[in-house]
């Protein structure tokens, strides 16, 4: 009887552990305007960043208007590769596609700047390109650790 009891207890514990692991975590919500402001104030950037329209951002990142519900994109003066591009997509599929396009943007920028401003290559090496649910973030800065610290503070 004791063996049956302990066997049943072990089964229940193992079953309970596995059912707890399948719990869905609610994706994070971000205020893109506030996040872009925090990034700019983080001292991670050495250049002045200026906002660009969604249409211009679409030409940089190759997304359809319907796939991005909100975005904040700030670009440098052109002398540097520094940029903040924060997107909220209509679906996770659209976000995955946009993230792939952002990865491609790093390589495009590398091609443009490698002969024009080779000193910018370390910034592109440390580019932050990440997806979190519906959100995609592309950040190229002079100090990627400071930019990453801002992102990390949003996920607590």
C-alpha positions as CSV (number, residue, x, y, z in Angstrom):
1,X,0.0,0.0,0.0
2,X,2.9,2.4,0.8
3,X,4.5,1.7,-2.5
4,X,1.3,2.6,-4.3
5,X,0.9,5.7,-2.3
6,X,4.4,6.9,-2.9
7,X,4.2,6.0,-6.6
8,X,1.0,8.0,-6.9
9,X,2.6,10.9,-5.1
10,X,5.6,10.9,-7.4
11,X,3.3,10.8,-10.5
12,X,1.3,13.7,-9.2
13,X,4.4,15.8,-8.5
14,X,5.9,15.1,-11.9
15,X,2.6,15.8,-13.6
16,X,2.3,19.0,-11.7
17,X,5.7,20.2,-12.7
18,X,5.1,19.6,-16.4
19,X,1.7,21.3,-16.4
20,X,3.3,24.3,-14.7
21,X,5.8,24.6,-17.4
22,X,3.2,25.0,-20.2
23,X,1.7,28.1,-18.7
24,X,1.6,30.9,-21.3
25,X,3.3,34.2,-20.3
26,X,1.5,37.3,-21.3
27,X,3.7,39.2,-23.8
28,X,5.1,42.5,-22.7
29,X,3.5,45.8,-23.8
30,X,5.7,48.7,-24.6
31,X,5.1,52.5,-24.9
32,X,7.3,53.1,-27.9
33,X,7.5,56.9,-27.5
34,X,8.6,56.5,-23.8
35,X,11.0,53.8,-24.7
36,X,12.6,55.9,-27.5
37,X,12.9,58.8,-25.1
38,X,14.6,56.6,-22.4
39,X,17.0,55.3,-25.0
40,X,17.9,58.8,-26.1
41,X,18.5,59.9,-22.5
42,X,20.6,56.8,-21.7
43,X,23.8,58.4,-23.1
44,X,24.2,55.4,-25.5
45,X,24.3,57.6,-28.6
46,X,27.0,60.0,-29.8
47,X,25.0,61.5,-32.7
48,X,21.8,63.5,-32.9
49,X,18.8,61.3,-33.9
50,X,15.9,62.7,-35.8
51,X,12.5,61.1,-36.4
52,X,11.5,59.7,-39.7
53,X,8.0,58.9,-41.0
54,X,6.5,55.4,-41.1
55,X,6.7,55.6,-44.9
56,X,10.5,56.2,-44.8
57,X,10.9,53.5,-42.2
58,X,9.0,51.1,-44.5
59,X,11.5,51.8,-47.2
60,X,14.4,51.0,-44.8
61,X,12.8,47.9,-43.3
62,X,10.6,46.6,-46.1
63,X,7.3,46.2,-44.3
64,X,3.7,46.7,-45.5
65,X,1.7,49.5,-43.8
66,X,-0.9,47.0,-42.4
67,X,1.9,44.8,-40.8
68,X,3.1,47.6,-38.4
69,X,0.5,49.2,-36.1
70,X,2.9,51.6,-34.4
71,X,6.5,52.6,-34.8
72,X,9.1,55.1,-33.7
73,X,12.2,55.4,-35.9
74,X,15.0,57.9,-35.2
75,X,17.9,58.1,-37.6
76,X,21.3,59.7,-37.3
77,X,22.6,62.6,-39.4
78,X,24.1,60.1,-41.8
79,X,27.6,60.5,-40.5
80,X,27.0,57.5,-38.2
81,X,25.1,54.3,-38.3
82,X,23.3,55.1,-35.0
83,X,19.5,54.5,-35.1
84,X,16.6,53.6,-33.0
85,X,13.7,51.7,-34.7
86,X,10.9,50.4,-32.5
87,X,8.0,48.6,-34.0
88,X,4.7,47.0,-32.9
89,X,3.4,44.6,-35.5
90,X,-0.1,43.4,-36.3
91,X,1.0,39.7,-35.8
92,X,3.9,37.6,-34.6
93,X,4.4,36.5,-38.2
94,X,4.7,40.1,-39.3
95,X,7.1,40.7,-36.5
96,X,9.3,37.7,-37.4
97,X,9.5,39.0,-41.0
98,X,10.3,42.5,-39.8
99,X,13.0,41.1,-37.5
100,X,14.6,39.3,-40.5
101,X,14.5,42.6,-42.5
102,X,16.1,44.4,-39.6
103,X,18.9,41.8,-39.6
104,X,19.3,42.5,-43.3
105,X,19.5,46.2,-42.5
106,X,22.5,45.6,-40.3
107,X,24.3,44.0,-43.3
108,X,23.2,46.8,-45.7
109,X,24.5,49.4,-43.3
110,X,27.7,47.5,-43.0
111,X,28.2,47.5,-46.8
112,X,27.4,51.2,-47.0
113,X,29.7,52.3,-44.2
114,X,32.6,49.9,-44.4
115,X,34.5,52.1,-46.9
116,X,32.7,55.4,-46.1
117,X,33.2,55.3,-42.3
118,X,35.0,52.1,-41.2
119,X,35.0,53.4,-37.6
120,X,31.2,52.7,-37.5
121,X,31.7,48.9,-37.9
122,X,31.9,48.2,-34.1
123,X,28.5,49.8,-33.6
124,X,27.0,47.5,-36.2
125,X,28.8,44.5,-34.7
126,X,27.0,45.4,-31.4
127,X,23.6,46.2,-33.0
128,X,20.6,45.1,-31.0
129,X,18.0,43.4,-33.2
130,X,15.4,41.6,-31.2
131,X,11.8,40.4,-31.3
132,X,9.5,40.1,-28.3
133,X,6.1,38.9,-29.3
134,X,4.6,41.6,-31.5
135,X,7.5,44.0,-31.0
136,X,10.7,44.4,-32.9
137,X,13.6,46.6,-31.8
138,X,16.6,47.7,-33.9
139,X,19.1,49.8,-32.1
140,X,22.6,50.8,-33.2
141,X,24.4,53.0,-30.7
142,X,27.8,54.1,-29.6
143,X,27.3,52.1,-26.3
144,X,25.2,49.0,-26.8
145,X,25.4,48.1,-23.2
146,X,23.6,51.3,-22.1
147,X,20.9,50.7,-24.7
148,X,20.5,47.1,-23.7
149,X,20.2,48.2,-20.0
150,X,17.2,50.3,-21.0
151,X,15.6,47.4,-22.8
152,X,16.3,45.1,-19.9
153,X,14.6,47.6,-17.5
154,X,11.4,47.4,-19.5
155,X,11.2,43.6,-19.1
156,X,11.0,43.5,-15.3
